[in-house]
């Protein structure tokens, strides 16, 4: 538990524990609430997505957990250390933050940028660490290129290499693919997958919902307070009833008579397309075969019967789209 770790003491070596544990964490700027009452845990080696609209408090949460801002209330442990001023140095030695804007020295080469930051971070064996970081992001052959000549996607890779210099236990990625084209974004995704395999814990903020669904073990949806947290599939099941979609070549003469009373079918409705019907079901594996047999017996020309799948975007919009706080300005 969080309160069992003293302000100056890390979790015992070799004892598994969460990479981050947050309890009732809040941050205010005067009368303005950036985020409040956040409570969650992130397991070691987990890719954790942090989603929300502009103004939700995502970036402020990253800055707070990264020791750049002091919380107003609540507590947390980061990489086994309590989030208190006395532990800021120890925490920073175990984490890295990659902001949305890389902040590179454009007149310096890739390797010169990394040498500069390795010196600031007091990295042991900087030459070896720089070489390893460049290999990790597939930039070894561009190490002597000036950063100002690189594309935005390559600069993002340099920024990620910089974040990896300290061999972090926890890596905060704040919108790492913002503004990137699909090819560059996919390269960043592959790098994140590689870091996951190495056991790095990744805290990922993103506006790209398909990105979160592809990369994240769990996601949290934030809008000043946490709206929900869980695996994408679990969130879909919690928010949406199970359904199957039936498509026939021609409209059914009496769909109500055909679908009403079928086993595991709770209700039905006409979909937007002619010859399409959505059945609310208790168990798709039972309802789909039953509906298929009924359609065939009625002489219908069946084009398809498939279970309906809601995306993470559907979950997000269900929780956020009508939220009055969605228009807040980013803290």
C-alpha positions as CSV (number, residue, x, y, z in Angstrom):
1,X,0.0,0.0,0.0
2,X,1.0,3.6,-0.6
3,X,1.3,4.6,3.0
4,X,3.6,1.8,3.8
5,X,6.5,3.4,1.9
6,X,8.3,6.1,3.8
7,X,9.2,9.4,2.3
8,X,12.9,8.4,1.9
9,X,12.5,4.6,1.3
10,X,12.0,2.7,-2.0
11,X,10.1,-0.5,-2.2
12,X,12.3,-3.5,-1.2
13,X,14.5,-4.7,-4.1
14,X,13.1,-7.8,-5.8
15,X,9.6,-7.3,-4.4
16,X,7.2,-6.7,-7.2
17,X,5.0,-3.6,-6.8
18,X,3.3,-1.1,-9.0
19,X,5.4,1.2,-11.1
20,X,3.1,4.0,-10.1
21,X,0.5,4.2,-7.4
22,X,-1.7,7.3,-7.1
23,X,-4.1,8.0,-4.2
24,X,-6.5,11.0,-4.2
25,X,-4.0,13.1,-6.2
26,X,-5.1,16.7,-7.0
27,X,-3.6,19.8,-8.5
28,X,-5.0,23.3,-8.4
29,X,-3.8,26.6,-9.7
30,X,-5.5,29.1,-7.4
31,X,-9.2,28.5,-7.9
32,X,-8.7,26.5,-11.1
33,X,-8.7,22.7,-10.8
34,X,-6.3,21.0,-13.2
35,X,-7.2,17.5,-12.0
36,X,-8.6,16.1,-8.8
37,X,-8.9,13.0,-6.7
38,X,-7.0,10.7,-9.1
39,X,-6.6,7.1,-7.8
40,X,-5.0,4.3,-9.9
41,X,-2.1,1.9,-10.1
42,X,0.2,1.0,-13.1
43,X,2.0,-2.3,-13.1
44,X,5.6,-2.7,-14.0
45,X,6.0,-3.2,-17.8
46,X,2.5,-2.0,-18.5
47,X,1.6,0.4,-21.3
48,X,-1.0,2.7,-19.7
49,X,-3.0,5.1,-21.9
50,X,-4.2,8.4,-20.5
51,X,-6.9,9.9,-22.6
52,X,-9.0,13.0,-22.4
53,X,-10.0,16.2,-24.2
54,X,-8.0,19.4,-24.1
55,X,-8.2,20.8,-20.6
56,X,-8.7,17.4,-19.0
57,X,-5.4,17.8,-17.0
58,X,-3.4,15.1,-18.8
59,X,-0.2,17.1,-19.2
60,X,-0.4,18.5,-15.7
61,X,-0.7,15.0,-14.4
62,X,2.5,14.0,-16.2
63,X,4.3,17.0,-14.9
64,X,3.2,16.3,-11.4
65,X,4.1,12.6,-11.4
66,X,7.4,13.6,-13.0
67,X,8.2,15.9,-10.1
68,X,8.0,19.1,-12.2
69,X,5.0,20.3,-10.2
70,X,4.0,19.7,-6.6
71,X,0.5,18.2,-6.0
72,X,-2.0,20.2,-4.1
73,X,-3.4,17.1,-2.3
74,X,-3.2,13.4,-2.2
75,X,-0.1,11.1,-2.5
76,X,1.7,8.9,-5.0
77,X,4.7,6.6,-5.4
78,X,6.7,6.7,-8.6
79,X,9.2,3.9,-9.3
80,X,8.9,2.9,-5.6
81,X,9.5,6.3,-4.1
82,X,6.9,8.6,-2.5
83,X,6.2,11.7,-4.5
84,X,7.6,14.2,-2.1
85,X,10.3,17.0,-2.6
86,X,12.9,15.0,-0.7
87,X,12.7,12.2,-3.2
88,X,12.6,14.3,-6.4
89,X,16.2,13.4,-7.4
90,X,15.8,9.7,-6.8
91,X,12.6,9.7,-8.8
92,X,14.1,11.6,-11.7
93,X,16.9,9.1,-11.8
94,X,14.4,6.4,-12.5
95,X,12.0,8.1,-14.9
96,X,12.1,10.0,-18.2
97,X,9.6,12.4,-19.8
98,X,9.3,12.9,-23.5
99,X,7.2,16.0,-24.0
100,X,5.1,16.7,-27.1
101,X,7.6,19.3,-28.3
102,X,11.0,17.6,-28.6
103,X,13.0,20.7,-27.5
104,X,16.2,19.8,-29.4
105,X,19.1,22.0,-30.2
106,X,18.6,22.3,-34.0
107,X,22.1,23.5,-34.8
108,X,23.7,20.5,-33.1
109,X,23.9,17.0,-34.5
110,X,21.9,14.1,-33.1
111,X,24.9,12.8,-31.2
112,X,25.8,16.2,-29.9
113,X,22.3,16.7,-28.6
114,X,22.5,13.4,-26.8
115,X,26.0,14.1,-25.4
116,X,24.6,17.4,-24.0
117,X,21.7,15.8,-22.2
118,X,23.8,12.8,-21.1
119,X,26.0,15.3,-19.3
120,X,23.0,17.1,-17.7
121,X,21.6,13.8,-16.6
122,X,25.1,12.7,-15.3
123,X,24.7,9.4,-17.2
124,X,27.3,6.7,-16.4
125,X,29.2,5.5,-19.5
126,X,27.6,8.1,-21.7
127,X,29.2,6.8,-24.9
128,X,27.7,3.3,-24.4
129,X,24.3,4.7,-23.4
130,X,24.1,7.1,-26.4
131,X,25.0,4.2,-28.8
132,X,22.4,2.0,-27.2
133,X,19.7,4.7,-27.3
134,X,20.5,5.4,-31.0
135,X,20.2,1.7,-31.8
136,X,16.9,1.5,-29.9
137,X,15.4,4.1,-32.1
138,X,17.1,3.1,-35.3
139,X,19.1,6.3,-35.7
140,X,22.7,5.0,-35.5
141,X,23.3,5.9,-39.2
142,X,21.9,9.5,-38.7
143,X,23.9,10.3,-35.6
144,X,26.0,13.0,-37.3
145,X,23.1,14.7,-39.0
146,X,22.1,18.2,-37.8
147,X,18.8,18.0,-36.0
148,X,17.5,21.0,-37.9
149,X,17.7,18.9,-41.1
150,X,15.6,16.1,-39.8
151,X,11.9,15.5,-40.4
152,X,9.5,15.8,-37.5
153,X,9.3,12.1,-37.2
154,X,13.0,11.7,-37.0
155,X,13.2,14.5,-34.4
156,X,10.6,12.6,-32.3
157,X,12.9,9.6,-32.5
158,X,15.8,11.7,-31.3
159,X,13.7,12.9,-28.4
160,X,12.8,9.3,-27.5
161,X,16.5,8.4,-27.7
162,X,17.2,11.3,-25.2
163,X,14.5,9.9,-22.9
164,X,16.1,6.5,-23.0
165,X,19.6,7.7,-22.0
166,X,19.0,7.2,-18.3
167,X,17.6,3.7,-18.9
168,X,14.3,4.7,-17.2
169,X,12.0,2.3,-15.2
170,X,9.0,4.6,-16.1
171,X,8.8,6.5,-19.4
172,X,6.2,9.3,-19.7
173,X,5.3,9.9,-23.4
174,X,3.2,13.0,-23.8
175,X,1.5,12.9,-27.3
176,X,4.5,11.3,-28.9
177,X,2.9,11.0,-32.4
178,X,1.2,14.5,-32.5
179,X,1.6,16.0,-36.0
180,X,3.3,12.9,-37.4
181,X,2.2,11.3,-40.7
182,X,1.0,7.7,-40.6
183,X,4.4,6.2,-41.5
184,X,6.2,8.1,-38.8
185,X,3.5,7.4,-36.3
186,X,3.7,3.7,-37.0
187,X,7.5,3.8,-36.4
188,X,6.9,5.4,-33.0
189,X,4.4,2.6,-32.3
190,X,6.9,0.0,-33.1
191,X,9.4,1.6,-30.8
192,X,6.9,1.6,-28.0
193,X,6.2,-2.1,-28.6
194,X,9.9,-2.7,-28.4
195,X,10.2,-0.9,-25.1
196,X,7.2,-2.9,-23.7
197,X,9.1,-6.1,-24.5
198,X,12.1,-4.8,-22.6
199,X,9.9,-4.3,-19.5
200,X,9.8,-0.5,-19.5
201,X,6.6,0.9,-18.0
202,X,5.1,3.5,-20.3
203,X,2.6,6.2,-19.3
204,X,1.2,7.4,-22.7
205,X,-1.0,10.4,-23.2
206,X,-2.6,10.6,-26.6
207,X,-5.6,12.0,-28.5
208,X,-5.3,9.2,-31.0
209,X,-7.8,6.6,-29.8
210,X,-6.8,4.0,-32.4
211,X,-3.3,4.4,-31.1
212,X,-4.4,3.8,-27.5
213,X,-6.4,0.8,-28.5
214,X,-3.5,-0.7,-30.4
215,X,-0.7,0.0,-27.8
216,X,-2.2,0.1,-24.4
217,X,-2.8,-2.7,-21.9
218,X,-5.3,-0.4,-20.0
219,X,-6.6,3.1,-20.5
220,X,-7.9,5.8,-18.2
221,X,-10.3,8.4,-19.5
222,X,-9.8,11.7,-17.7
223,X,-11.7,15.0,-17.7
224,X,-10.4,16.7,-14.5
225,X,-11.5,13.5,-12.7
226,X,-11.2,9.9,-13.8
227,X,-14.3,8.9,-15.8
228,X,-13.2,5.2,-16.1
229,X,-10.2,2.9,-16.2
230,X,-9.8,-0.6,-17.6
231,X,-8.9,-2.7,-20.6
232,X,-10.5,-1.4,-23.8
233,X,-12.5,-4.6,-24.2
234,X,-13.8,-4.4,-20.7
235,X,-14.9,-0.8,-21.1
236,X,-16.8,-1.7,-24.2
237,X,-18.6,-4.5,-22.4
238,X,-19.5,-2.2,-19.5
239,X,-20.9,0.6,-21.6
240,X,-22.6,-1.2,-24.5
241,X,-25.1,-4.0,-24.7
242,X,-24.1,-7.0,-26.9
243,X,-25.6,-7.0,-30.4
244,X,-25.4,-8.6,-33.7
245,X,-26.0,-7.0,-37.1
246,X,-28.0,-8.9,-39.8
247,X,-27.9,-7.9,-43.5
248,X,-30.2,-9.4,-46.1
249,X,-30.3,-9.0,-49.8
250,X,-33.9,-7.7,-49.6
251,X,-35.9,-6.3,-46.7
252,X,-37.7,-8.8,-44.6
253,X,-41.5,-8.9,-45.0
254,X,-42.2,-9.1,-41.3
255,X,-38.9,-8.8,-39.2
256,X,-40.9,-8.4,-36.0
257,X,-42.5,-11.8,-36.3
258,X,-39.2,-13.4,-37.4
259,X,-36.9,-12.0,-34.6
260,X,-39.4,-11.7,-31.7
261,X,-39.1,-14.7,-29.3
262,X,-35.8,-16.0,-30.7
263,X,-33.5,-17.5,-28.1
264,X,-31.0,-15.0,-26.6
265,X,-32.5,-12.2,-28.7
266,X,-33.8,-9.4,-26.4
267,X,-35.0,-6.9,-29.0
268,X,-34.4,-5.8,-32.6
269,X,-34.5,-2.6,-34.6
270,X,-34.2,-1.6,-38.2
271,X,-30.7,-0.2,-39.1
272,X,-30.1,2.7,-41.4
273,X,-29.5,0.6,-44.5
274,X,-32.3,-1.2,-46.2
275,X,-32.2,-4.9,-45.3
276,X,-30.1,-4.3,-42.2
277,X,-31.2,-5.1,-38.6
278,X,-29.6,-4.8,-35.2
279,X,-30.5,-7.4,-32.6
280,X,-29.8,-6.8,-28.9
281,X,-28.7,-10.1,-27.6
282,X,-27.7,-11.7,-24.3
283,X,-25.2,-14.1,-25.9
284,X,-24.1,-13.6,-29.5
285,X,-22.8,-17.2,-29.7
286,X,-26.3,-18.5,-29.1
287,X,-28.3,-15.7,-30.9
288,X,-26.3,-15.7,-34.2
289,X,-26.9,-19.4,-35.1
290,X,-30.6,-19.2,-34.0
291,X,-31.2,-16.1,-36.1
292,X,-29.4,-17.6,-39.1
293,X,-31.6,-20.7,-39.0
294,X,-34.7,-18.6,-38.7
295,X,-33.7,-16.4,-41.6
296,X,-32.9,-19.4,-43.8
297,X,-36.3,-21.0,-42.9
298,X,-38.1,-17.8,-43.9
299,X,-36.4,-17.9,-47.3
300,X,-34.3,-14.7,-46.7
301,X,-31.1,-14.2,-48.7
302,X,-28.6,-13.6,-45.9
303,X,-25.6,-11.4,-46.8
304,X,-24.0,-11.4,-43.4
305,X,-24.5,-11.9,-39.7
306,X,-21.8,-10.4,-37.4
307,X,-21.4,-9.4,-33.8
308,X,-21.3,-5.6,-33.5
309,X,-18.0,-4.3,-32.1
310,X,-17.7,-0.9,-30.5
311,X,-14.4,0.9,-30.7
312,X,-12.5,2.7,-28.0
313,X,-13.7,5.9,-29.7
314,X,-17.3,4.9,-29.0
315,X,-16.3,4.4,-25.3
316,X,-14.6,7.8,-25.2
317,X,-17.4,9.7,-26.8
318,X,-20.0,8.0,-24.6
319,X,-18.1,9.3,-21.5
320,X,-16.8,12.6,-22.8
321,X,-18.7,14.1,-25.7
322,X,-21.6,15.5,-23.6
323,X,-19.4,16.3,-20.6
324,X,-19.8,20.1,-19.7
325,X,-16.1,20.2,-18.7
326,X,-14.9,19.1,-22.2
327,X,-14.4,22.7,-23.3
328,X,-12.0,23.5,-20.5
329,X,-8.6,24.9,-21.5
330,X,-5.6,22.6,-21.0
331,X,-3.9,23.1,-17.6
